Amino acid sequence: MPPVPSDRSPAARSARPDERVLAGRYRLVERIDEGGAGEVWRAQDERLGREVAVKIIGQTADDAFRERFADEARRAASVVHPNVVTVFDEGRDGTDTFMVMEYVKGKTLRDIVAQRGPLPPHEAGRLVAQIAAALDAAHQAGVIHCDVKPANVIVDALGTAKLADFGIARAARGAREHELIGTARYIAPERIEGTPPSERSDVYSLGLVAYELLAGRPAYAEMETEELLRHRLEDSPPSLRSARMGVSAELDTVVTRALARDPRERYASAGQFASDFRAAVERGEATGVIENIPRRLARSAPRWRVDSTVALLVIILILVGTLALYASFPRGATPAPSATPSAGASVATATAPNVVGRSLADATSALIAAGFGRVAWDVDSSLRGPGCSVGRQQPAAGTTFRRGDPAMLWYVAGKDCTKRD
């Protein structure tokens, strides 16, 4: 939340928060966040019997700020989208101004990156696409978020990303414009210079979020605020390839465009950026392929060229010999099973091992050793289990396959799953 002058609100000062009921309806249960703009509480809507989140602006905020806060709350409530934390209500209770929102159980992207480090590119692409969809819906409703950052994105247990805190930063415009620098790490250059925020300002912030998801840390994490702001105004955008090995030049170019200093050089919409981002991910290193080395060597070895006429004659002679052998048996006798080659004897087959539950690296090695020609893999966000463990395989365990056939694995997202020794 952007820093504005705040004091401990009456709700926060209450010795027993469960006794505090805002507007005679929202019973405060537990404080879940605190920042410069106030506090966020988990509360119970006693009228509708549901859990909600309540953001409270303290008593020291001036009337102009309170009015802008309420106005932005009403505009944010007009944004109805699956990837947006819905705003239900706003109002005042004594000296407190509050906003009532959907309560989402999950983790913020800030916490996820802190726990897991760099995310797999496909997973980052899906998250960026969801945040972009939320921003496009808001922009169409005339709402600029102004504070897109990992801490304002909540990911629930199903992997759905929801963007929160719409309009809070914008509500702090006016005489307190300089106070927006509370989240300087994600603010676009033009906003530092005092230019009003636009859709492309949100695109810049989303570009920094995408960078952080892939790099596992914020851009220029080592810089202090003053140095960071100066660098943002004077120097080139950060290079993603310098922060994470294996990133394609195309993906780096997409992120760099989103982080252009001049808003006119950025993507016009969050959706355009997300579309190019996911396309670059899919053409990059998200899905790996390991070739069967013996098979590759066999392909490179010299082969004898056989004239097609000679080959046809050889086949005819084999058939004639087989018929002659069969005719030599007494009437009613059956040749031994070994005397007649099976229909599939010319094709080497094997049975697929069960690799579900094993790590991606172990599962890949096991399939290659079993005779598969190559193994591809991808993240499946619907799977549950230890990070990097395989949740599905194709062909399934026990299935007969021809040696050299390809195989596919789907695994649970984790840190450095595709890294090999």
N, C-alpha and C positions, 0 to 999 in steps of 0.2 A: 504494500500500500504506500502511496506517496506521502511524505511527511508533511503534516500540517500541525499547527499548534494544538496540543491536546493535554488534557489533565485526566486524572483518574475520574471517570464518569461516576455518577451516583450508582450505576449498576455495578461498577467495579469495586466501589467502596463498600458495597453491601456486605455485611458479615455473613449473611446467608443468602447467596444468589437465588436459591430456589424460592425465596419469598418475594423476589422482585418480578413483577408482571408488567411488561410494557404495554401501554394502551389498553390495559385490562384484558389482554389476550395472549401475549407471548411471554410464557414463563421461562426465565433464564435458567439453564441447567448447568452448563460448563463453559468456561472461557477456553476457546480453542486457538485463538491467535490474537496478537497484539502488535500494532505498528503505529507509525506517526499519525495516521489518519483516524485512529481510534482502535476499537476492539471488535472481535468477532466471537459470538457466543453460539453454542448449540442450545436451542430452545424448543419448547413444546408449544405448538399452536393449539390452545385449549378449545378454540371454537371448532376447528376442523379435525383435531385429534391426530396431528402429524408432526414429525420432527422438522425443524427448519433451522437455518442459520441466520443470525441477526447481526448486522454490522451497526455499531453505535458510534456516532461522532460525539466527542466530549463537549462539555458545557462551555469551554473557552473558544470554540469556533465562532466566528462572527456571523451575523445574520446573512450577509451576502454569500458567504460560503455555504451556509445551510440551505439557502434557496437554490444555489446551483447544484448542490448535492441532491436535493429533492427532484429538481428538474431532470438531472441525468438518470436518477433512479426510475423516473417515469418513462424516459426514452429507452432505457435498458430493458424495461419490462415489455417493450414492444418487440424485442428480439426473441422469437420463439424458435428454437433450433435444438436438435438432440445433443449438440456439442457446446451448448451454452448453459451456464448455471442460471436457471430461471429466476427472475425477480418477481416476487409475489405482492409486495406491499411496501409502503414507506410512510413515515409519519413522525410525530414528535411526542415526547413524553417528558413533561417538565423542561429541563434544560438539555435533554438528550434528543438528538435527531437520529433516526434509525432507518435501516433498510432491511427487509425480510426476503430471504432467498432460499432456493432449494438447498437442502442439506445433502451433500455428496460424500459417501464413505469411500475413501481411497487414499492414494498418496499423490503428492505433487510431483511434477517432473523434476523439481529441484532435489527432492528426496530420492527419487528413483536413480538419477544420475549419480548422486553421492554414494548410493549403495552399490550400484552395478558398474559404474564407469561408462565408457563409450557403448552405445547401443548398436546392435546389428543394423546395417543400412536399411533393410526392408522394414524393420520395426520403426526406425526413425521416420521413414517415408510415410508410414501409415499415420503416425502421430501428427506429423506436420500437415498432412492432408486434412485431418480432423480439425485442427486448430484453424487452418485456412478456411474451411467451410464455415466455421463459427464467425470468423472475421468478415467473410463475404456477406453473410446474413446480416451482421451488424451494420456494415457499411451501406447495404441496401436500405436499411431502416434509418440511415442518417446518424448512426452512432459510431464515433471513433473511440477505440478502446484506450489508447494512450499509455497503457502499462502492460504490454504483452511481455511476459517473462516466465521462466519455468515455475516459479513459486505461485503463479496465478493460473496454472493448468493442473487440474485434478484428474487422475486416471483411476477409474473404478476397477472392481475385481474382474470385470469382463473386458478390460482393455479399452474402454471408451474414454476419450479425453474430453473434458469439459472446461471451457474457458470461463474464469470468474472475474469479479471486480470490474465489470463494465462501468465506465464513466467516472470512476472515482478520481483518477488523475485529471481528467478534463474538468471535473468540478473545482479543481484547485487553480484554475486559470485566473487571470486578472492581476491584481496587485501582488499576489503571491506566486507569480510565474516561476521565480527562481527556486521555489521550494520543490518543484518537480524533479530536481536533480537528486532526489532521494533514491531513485533507481537509475542512476546515470549509466550503469553498465548496459542498459537495454534501450536507451533513448537515441533517437535519430539525430544526426548532426544539425539539421535545420531547426529542431526544437531547442537545441542548445543555444542557437543564435537568436531565439525568440520568435521564430516563424510559427504561426498557428499549426497545430497538428492536422494531418490529412490521412487518407487511406494508405498512402505510400509510407507514412511514418510507421504505421502498424506493420507494413510489409518489411521494413528495415528490422524492427524488433523481432519479427518472426524469423528473419534470416539469422539473427543472433541465436535464437532458440535452436534452430536447425543445426547451426555450427556446434553448439554446446552438446546436443544429443550425439553427434558423431565424434566429437573430439573428447567428450567426457569431462570437459571443463569449460568455463566461460572464455570468450576471446579476451586475450590480454589479462588473464586472471592475476598476473603478478603486478599490475599497475594500480596505483592509487587513483582516487577520483579525479584530481586536478590533471595529472599526467594523462589519464585515460581520455578525458574530454578534449584536451589539446591534441592528442594523437588522432582522435576521431575527426576533428576539424581540419587537420593539416596533412595527414598521411593516407596511404592507400588502405583499402579494406584488408582484414586479416586473411591469410591463406589457409584454407582447410587442409591442403596437402602437407603443409609444414607441421600441422598438429596431429595428423593421423596418417600413418603409412598405408598405402594401398588404395587411397581415394583416387578415383579417376579424374582426369583433367576436365571432363565434361561436368562432373558433379561440382568440382571446385569452381568452375565458371558460373554455374547456376547460382551458387551461394554468393559468389563475389558480386554478381549483378544485383541480388537482393540487398547487398550492403553498400551499394554505390553511394558516394557522398551526395551527389546531385539527385534529388528525388525524381527528376525527369528521366534519369538513366536506369531507374529501378523498374521492377515489374509493376504494371498498372493495378494489379489486384493480387490478393493473397492466393486466390485459386490458380492464377497463371503460374505463380512461383511454385506452388505445391505440385502442379501438373508436370512441370519441367524437372522438379526435384525427384519425383518418383520415377519418371522416365529415365533419368540419368542413373538412378539407383539400380533399376532393373537391367540396364545395359552394362552395369559395372560389376563389382565383385560380390554382389549379394548372394548369388548362387555359384558355388564352386564346382568344378569338374575335375576328377582325377582319372587320368588315362591309365589303362592296364599296361604297365611297362613292358612285360614280355610280348604282349600283343603288338605294341608299337614297334618293338624291335623286329618282330616277325614281318611286319608290313614293310620295314625298310630293307629287309634282306633280299638279295637278287632271286628272281623266280625264273624257272625254265619256261620258255614259250612252247606251247604244244599246238601243233597244227590241228585245226578242228576236224579235218577228215580223218586223221590218224586216231583222234580221240573217239570218233564215232565208230571206227572199225574195232577198237579195243572193247567198247561197250557191247557191240554185237557179238564178238567172240565170247565174252563173259556170259551173255545170255544163252548162247548156243551150248556152252559147256555146262551150264547149270541144268538145262533141259536134258542133256545127254546123261548127266549124273542121275537125275530123277528117274529117267527111263530105265536105268540099269537095275533099279530095285525090283524085287519080285512083286507081282500084283498083290495089293492089299497091304504091303509093308509101308511103314512111315519112317522117313529119315530121322536121325537123331536131331534134337533141337539145335545142337551146335553146328550141324551141317548146313543149315540155312541161315544166312545173316538176317538179323532183324531189320525191320523197315527203318528204324532210326539209328542203325549202327554207324552210319556215316556222319552223324551229328552228335558231338559230345554234349551231354546234358549233366546237370547237377541239381541239387536241392538247395533252395535259399535258406540260410541260417536265420535264426531269430535274433535280431539285434535291438529290438525295442527295449528301452530301459538303459541301454548302454550309452556311454558318451559318444558324441558325434565323431570324434577322432577314432575311437575304438571300433565303432560300428562301420565306419568307412573302410578301415583296414580289413575287417572281417569279411566284408562283401567282396572286396578286391581279391582277397586270398581265396574266397570260394569260387572265383572264376568270372565275376562280372567285369565287363570291359571298362565301364566307367561308372562313377557314383556322383549324382548331383544332390544338392540339399537346399532346404529353404526353411525359414522360421514359420511356425504355425501358432498364432497368438491364442488359439482356442485350447491348446494343449496345457496341461498342468503337470508339474513335477519338478525335479531338480533342474537347475539351469544347464543348458547344453545337452540334456538327455534326449534320446530319440523317442518320439511318441508314435510315429507311424512309419511303415516301410512299404515299398512297392518294388517288386512283387512281395506278397506276404510270405511269412515264414512257412517252410514246408512246400512251397510252390516249386515245381520243376521249371528250370530255365535252361536256355542254351548258353554255353560258355561264350563270353564276349558280349552278352546282352547288357543294356544299361539298367541301373537301379536308381531309385529315388528315396530320399530320407526327409522326414519332417521332424524338427526338433524344437524343444522349449528354449525360448530366448535366454541368453546368458552372456557373460563377459568373455570375449575372446574365444567364442565357440569354434570359429573357423580357423584359428591360428594353429599352425602345425609346427612341430619341432624340426 
